[in-house]
Amino acid sequence: MITHFADLALHTVSLEGVRQFYNGLLGMPVVFESDKEIRFQVTPFTTLTFTEAYEPVAPAHFAFEVPWSAFSDVIAYLKETAGIPLLRWPDGREIAEFDEPGSGINAYFRDGDGHLLEVIAHRYVREDVLPQGGPLKVLYLREVGFPVEDVSEFRGWLSGRFGMKLAKVFDDFTFAIGGTAHAVIASKQRRWIPIRMYALPPNMTVTFGVSGRHTLERIRELTAGEPILSSGEDELTIMRNDYRIRFAATDVPADIAVRLNLP
Ligand SMILES: [Fe+2]
């Protein structure tokens, strides 16, 4: 049903600042620009949008999946070529392995608004299925963080309505997974690693790609009763847990997770 994150829209206090960071340093092409908004192409299927707003920016958390075999190249690019400092764990590490040794690796950094970005790689992900975008070689936007009051309520909604699979289920944390999209549901009381950053709820619109218009019609039925912000032939935007959640019909294959060998 849900195949991927098609867009993540965040606020910024400087369009020029995000242009310098995402285009200038991370090498993401600009695909749209107005006096209030800028949009970057992260992969052929995913964009990142920033809207300038005269208000404090609550930092979002999001993660790019990069190829396992290229992880050290990506880190070298970030640190040496782009000159972006990686965040450190309290013990001084910049790069962490997780799950079983040799299966997953990640690192964190921040943009000019303080959004918390992550590059993450898993050994099991097939590297020949999706194109590798730009100098970060992004395969897909894997994670978007949703700080919420009630983790079990939000994960119940995502899994019950849209069949998202749940992983790492705790009282204050859960992954809800649809295709390549991992919604990181975190309690507002839980801080983001590795710098123990307060998880303020960001002002964001998260677009879930769904496989085709027939699936979008099914989503309309499944979200009946939710407050609708906009509705069109190829999209539906609702409000849920103070987040704008958008569903867009795309042509990403419904079995993308299987093709990529995701568990
Ligand atoms: Fe993360």
Boltz pocket constraint, residues with backbone or C-beta under 6 A from the ligand:
constraints:
  - pocket:
      binder: B
      contacts: [[A, 61], [A, 62], [A, 63], [A, 118], [A, 143], [A, 184]]
      max_distance: 6.0
